[in-house]
Amino acid sequence: MIISPPCCCSPSSSSNIPPSSSSKLRVPLVLSTTALSTRRRHVLVSHSARASIHITASASASAELSHTRTFLDATSGQEKKQKLGDCLYISLKPWRNCTTTTEMQDNVFDSFCKIDFEPLKVFQSDNPKADEVVLSNMRVTLNRVLMDVREPFEFSPYHKAIRKPFDYFMFGQNYIRPLIDFRTSYVGNISLFSGMEEKLHQGENVILMSNHQTEADPAVIALLLESTHPKLAEKLIYVAGDRVVTDPLCKPFSMGRNLLCVYSRKHMNDVPELVEMKKRANTRSLKEMALLLRGGSKIIWIAPSGGRDRPDPVTKEWHPAPFDTSATDNMRRLVEHAGVPGHIYPLAILCYDVMPPPAQVEKEIGEKRVISFHGVGISVGQNISFHEVAGALEDTEEARTVYTRALYESVSRQYSILKSAIHGKRGLEASTSAVSLSQPWQ
């Protein structure tokens, strides 16, 4: 039985703020890196001494209440950030005697200590509940991570989002929601999402060929569609790399999404001894995907680049990473062989500001995470048919390349429009004849 520490907030707590009110919320959900790093060093130095100390429930609750009040009463951003670390440290106490090993506990600390923040955007909120939202979301996140350390969750090749008894989907939504500035966020071609819903209702399949920017992409998509197409976002199945189901800080968020788990090409050869195992696992996942598509009414998101976008090392500009031809072609053939109609759409995502990846691809699990508050955007283009774009070409390899290029160029054009709207501050005026921007939550 998993032991839950006190003050574990449910997804329906104060962190569940609708877009209309969170549009004013300028609070990246981060914890004090400095404070928690200090606490971690203290824990490592005196583990054996602290193991013999038994804190009564009333004393622990009293200490937590005291630290919570101190945090809520703090006036400066720097003071709040330090007090937040103290509050979370108190929340760790009930776990100290039930966590199986010191090493596991250290790994959790390592993951949390690598969270950083954009300091000018911390605790700048017009919402009177902002402080409570930060504390609530960070406590529930820490709780879920530690629960998984205590009893690790194993993902199957096809993982269905866990909604009961704990709603991991809403947990992820509530964590990312306050990072989005809805006032400067946009959706391109919202009517096409309505068309997708109709195709799904008719038993047909929908594939979204997309660029990939952050670990928050699934939540960003769902939040921007929440007011108009909430069921579509909940049905989405994401083709996910192995890192999001193994990183201790990622796992609770991944548990709330429908996933087809694969090993990314970028990390296939990280450990030579595991290459064959990874290939066999990917084969199993492809079989699962084929079965799902044969059943119809499936919507699947895939990033043919094989990983997250990265800024140009020279210009520091962000662009969608190039699509891998074999990835797009494999997906296309699976759709065509499913026995039911399928439609492939190019989807652009711009959200790197809220949680940018490391500048370089890292082999080790447990990357540093920088979290901020910013406008984001998604845009979908018209369905692109292989036979219309490349069907007349006799050379198979050329046809595959032409089709991949058509998908990638559509994503790149839409990305440029989102960039103009958000970073160029043109807003809705950035719309074109091909991409109509809107803010459906308004």
C-alpha positions, 0 to 999 in steps of 0.5 A, a space after each residue: 500500500 502506498 502511503 500518502 503524506 499529508 497536504 497532498 492536494 487533489 487535482 480539483 484543488 485551488 490549482 484548477 484555475 480556468 483559462 479566464 482567470 489564469 490569463 492573469 496568473 504570472 506564476 511559474 510553478 517552480 521550487 526554490 533551487 537554492 533552498 532545496 539544494 541546501 536542504 538536500 545537503 543537510 539530508 545527505 550529511 545527517 541521514 543516520 542521525 535523522 533516522 532516529 528522530 520521530 516527529 509526531 503527526 501534530 508536531 509535523 502538522 504544526 511545523 508545516 502550518 507555520 512554514 505555510 503561513 510564512 510563505 504566504 506572508 512573504 512580500 518579495 519574490 526572493 523571500 517567497 522562493 526561499 520559503 517555498 523550499 522550506 514548505 516543501 522540505 517540511 512536506 518531505 518529512 512523512 516520506 523519510 521513513 517509508 522511502 526504500 533507499 537513500 539513493 532513491 531519495 537522493 534521485 528525487 532531490 536531484 531532479 527537483 534541484 535541477 528546476 530553475 526559473 525565470 526570476 522576473 516572472 516569478 510571483 508576479 500575479 494579479 490573482 490573490 490565490 497565486 501563492 496557494 496555487 504554487 504551493 498546492 501544485 508543488 506539493 502534489 507534484 512532489 508527492 506523486 514523484 515520491 509515490 512513484 519512487 516508493 512503488 515505481 509505475 511500469 508503462 506498457 507499450 500502449 499506455 492509457 491515461 490514468 484518470 482514477 482514483 487520481 486524475 493524472 490528466 488534470 494534474 498535468 493540466 493544472 501544473 502547466 496552466 499557470 505557465 501560459 499567458 493566454 492573453 498572448 496565446 493563439 490557435 491557428 485554424 480552429 475549424 480544422 479541429 472540428 473537422 477532425 472530431 467529425 472524422 473520428 466520429 465517423 470511425 476514421 483515423 487522424 494523424 498529427 505530424 508535428 514539431 516537438 518543443 517541450 515536455 509540456 507539449 501535450 498539456 499546451 495542446 490540451 489547454 489551448 483546445 480546452 474551451 472548444 475541443 476538450 474531448 479531442 485533447 483527451 483522446 490524443 495518443 502521443 508517440 513518446 520517447 522512453 525518457 518521458 517514462 523513465 525520468 522521475 520528474 516526468 513520469 507522473 505527468 506522462 501517466 496522465 496521457 495516452 502514450 505509445 512508448 518508443 525508443 527515440 532514434 536519437 538515443 538508440 545507441 546511447 548504450 550499445 548493449 541495449 540496442 537490440 532490446 530497444 529495437 524489439 520494444 519499438 517493434 512491439 509498439 508499432 504492432 500496438 499502433 497498427 492494432 489501434 489504427 485498425 480499430 478506427 477513431 484514433 487520433 495520434 500525435 507524432 514528432 517525425 524529427 525524433 526529438 525536441 527542437 533546439 535553437 540554432 547554435 549561431 543565431 539562437 533562433 528557434 525553428 522546427 527540427 527537420 522531419 525524418 523521412 523514414 518516420 513520416 513514411 512508416 506512419 503513412 504506410 501504417 495509416 494506409 494499411 489500417 483498412 479504414 480511412 486516415 488523414 494526416 495533418 501538419 501541426 505546428 507548436 510554439 511553446 519553448 519559452 515555458 519549458 525550453 529543453 537543454 541546448 544540446 541533446 543529453 544522454 543522461 536522465 535528469 536534465 535541468 529544467 527552466 520554467 517560465 510564463 509566456 504566450 504559446 501557440 498551436 496551428 494545424 494545416 489542411 490534410 496533406 495526401 501522399 497521393 496528391 503530393 507525390 503519387 505521380 512520382 515513379 521513384 519511391 525514395 523521391 516520393 517519400 522525400 517530397 511528401 516529408 518535405 510537404 509536411 515539414 514546410 507546412 509546419 514551418 510556415 505555420 510556426 513562422 506565423 505563430 512566431 510573428 503573433 507571439 514574439 513579434 507581438 502582432 497578435 491576431 493581425 499575423 493571420 494569413 489566408 492559410 492560417 486564421 488565428 484566434 483565441 477561442 477562450 476569450 
